Amino acid sequence: MRIWGTRLILVAFLTLGALSSLATASALPLTPQRLALRFAANNSLFVLYHEVAHLLFDQLNVPILGREEDAADNLATWTMLNQHNGKSDQALDDAAYGWILTGLAYNSGAAESDFYAAHSLDRQRAYQIVCLMVGNNEKRFHKIADGYGMDIIRQAHLCRRLPKDQPQHEGGICQSQREKPSNYQGQCDL
């Protein structure tokens, strides 16, 4: 990995920590202003994880099958889900709702070009986050999925189940030698 890439990753993760504390510093009652600040900070936190995913894809030469934007959303969601705390759960709920709001504000899906753009439609991005949440832990997130109107069949059978006991390399980047593509140029000590 290039030295400047390592520095960018370090700066990004330090920034993530700072945003995380800003979003969750809440011993005080939640006023409308504090709710708005938390919502904005949580959306910024998700976007930062999303952009770090792009950085990792580039620096580690990760092959992307499908839309890179969807892969970055999925990695951001997966990373936040693996924090296993209510603050990250709230941040993901806020991020999904943020995509719903931007879809409404910008009339996402109204133009034909929206369907072949680099990003999925904003509402699709929101539902993918919620689906990954409920697929990760149905008991913990079914109320959020219900709040988005996601039907029970989708929740129980179609949302992607994230592996819980899959062996991982320290840091979670490379999981096994056979999963690493032959043209992989990144570094991974297995």
C-alpha positions in Angstrom: 0.0 0.0 0.0 1.3 3.4 -0.8 2.4 5.5 2.2 0.0 8.3 1.5 -2.8 5.8 1.3 -1.9 4.6 4.8 -2.0 8.1 6.1 -5.4 8.8 4.5 -6.8 5.7 6.1 -5.4 6.8 9.5 -6.8 10.3 9.1 -10.2 8.9 8.0 -10.5 6.6 11.0 -9.5 9.4 13.4 -12.2 11.6 11.8 -14.7 8.7 12.2 -13.9 8.6 15.9 -14.4 12.3 16.3 -17.7 12.3 14.4 -18.9 9.3 16.3 -18.4 11.1 19.6 -20.1 14.2 18.3 -23.1 12.2 17.2 -23.5 10.5 20.5 -22.5 13.0 23.1 -25.9 13.1 24.7 -26.3 13.1 28.4 -28.7 16.0 27.8 -32.3 15.8 26.7 -33.0 15.4 23.0 -34.3 18.7 21.9 -35.3 19.2 18.2 -31.9 20.9 17.7 -30.0 18.1 19.2 -32.0 15.6 17.2 -31.2 17.5 14.0 -27.5 17.7 15.0 -27.4 13.9 15.7 -29.1 13.2 12.4 -26.6 15.3 10.5 -23.6 13.9 12.3 -24.9 10.3 11.8 -25.4 10.9 8.1 -21.9 12.4 7.9 -20.5 9.4 9.7 -22.1 7.0 7.2 -20.8 9.0 4.3 -17.4 9.0 5.8 -17.4 5.2 6.2 -18.7 5.0 2.6 -15.8 7.1 1.3 -13.3 5.1 3.4 -14.7 2.0 1.6 -13.8 3.6 -1.7 -10.4 4.3 -0.4 -9.9 0.7 0.7 -11.2 -0.6 -2.6 -8.6 1.5 -4.4 -5.7 1.0 -2.1 -6.2 -2.8 -1.8 -7.2 -3.2 -5.5 -10.4 -5.0 -4.4 -12.3 -6.3 -7.4 -15.9 -5.0 -7.4 -18.6 -7.1 -9.0 -21.5 -4.7 -9.6 -21.8 -1.1 -8.7 -19.0 0.2 -6.6 -21.3 2.7 -4.9 -23.5 -0.2 -3.6 -20.4 -2.1 -2.4 -19.3 1.0 -0.5 -22.7 1.4 1.1 -22.7 -2.3 2.0 -19.2 -2.1 3.5 -20.1 1.1 5.5 -23.3 -0.6 6.8 -21.4 -3.9 7.7 -18.7 -1.9 9.5 -21.2 0.0 11.6 -23.3 -3.1 12.3 -20.1 -4.8 13.6 -19.8 -2.1 16.3 -22.7 -3.8 18.1 -24.0 -0.8 19.9 -27.1 1.4 20.0 -25.2 4.4 18.7 -24.2 2.7 15.5 -27.7 1.3 15.1 -29.1 4.8 15.4 -26.6 6.1 12.9 -27.7 3.5 10.4 -31.3 4.2 11.0 -30.6 7.9 10.4 -28.5 7.2 7.3 -31.4 5.1 5.8 -33.9 7.9 6.6 -31.5 10.4 5.1 -31.6 8.4 1.8 -35.4 8.5 1.9 -35.4 12.2 2.4 -32.9 12.9 -0.4 -34.9 10.7 -2.7 -37.9 12.8 -2.0 -36.1 16.1 -2.2 -34.4 15.3 -5.5 -37.2 13.2 -7.0 -34.9 10.3 -7.4 -36.1 7.9 -10.1 -38.0 10.6 -12.1 -35.5 10.7 -14.9 -34.6 7.8 -17.1 -30.9 8.5 -16.5 -31.4 7.7 -12.8 -31.7 4.0 -13.7 -28.3 3.7 -15.4 -26.4 6.0 -13.1 -23.5 4.9 -10.9 -25.7 5.0 -7.8 -28.8 3.0 -7.0 -31.9 5.1 -6.4 -31.8 6.8 -3.0 -34.8 4.8 -1.7 -33.1 1.6 -2.8 -30.0 2.6 -0.9 -32.2 3.2 2.2 -33.9 -0.2 2.0 -30.6 -2.0 1.4 -29.2 -0.5 4.6 -32.4 -1.6 6.5 -32.3 -5.0 4.9 -28.7 -5.5 6.0 -29.6 -4.4 9.5 -32.5 -6.9 9.8 -30.5 -9.6 8.0 -27.7 -9.1 10.6 -30.1 -9.4 13.6 -33.8 -9.8 13.0 -34.8 -9.5 16.6 -32.8 -6.3 17.1 -33.9 -4.5 13.9 -37.4 -5.8 13.0 -39.0 -2.7 14.5 -36.9 -0.5 12.3 -37.7 -2.6 9.2 -41.4 -2.4 10.2 -41.1 1.4 10.4 -39.9 1.5 6.8 -42.9 -0.7 5.8 -40.7 -3.7 4.9 -42.9 -6.8 4.7 -42.2 -9.7 7.0 -41.4 -12.1 4.2 -38.7 -9.8 2.9 -37.4 -9.4 6.5 -37.4 -13.1 7.3 -36.3 -14.7 4.0 -34.9 -12.2 1.5 -32.7 -9.9 3.5 -29.1 -10.9 3.2 -27.9 -12.7 6.3 -24.4 -11.6 7.3 -22.0 -14.3 8.4 -21.5 -14.3 12.1 -19.0 -17.1 12.5 -17.0 -16.8 9.3 -13.2 -16.9 10.0 -11.6 -13.5 9.4 -8.1 -12.2 9.0 -7.2 -9.7 11.7 -8.7 -6.5 10.6 -11.4 -8.3 8.6 -9.9 -7.6 5.1 -8.9 -11.0 3.8 -10.7 -14.0 5.0 -9.0 -16.9 3.2 -6.5 -17.7 0.5 -9.1 -19.2 -1.8 -11.2 -16.1 -1.7 -8.3 -13.9 -2.8 -8.5 -13.4 -6.6 -5.4 -14.5 -8.5 -4.9 -10.9 -9.8 -5.1 -9.5 -6.3 -2.4 -6.8 -5.8 -3.1 -5.8 -2.2 -1.2 -7.1 0.8 -2.7 -9.6 3.2 -0.8 -11.9 5.6 -2.8 -15.1 5.9 
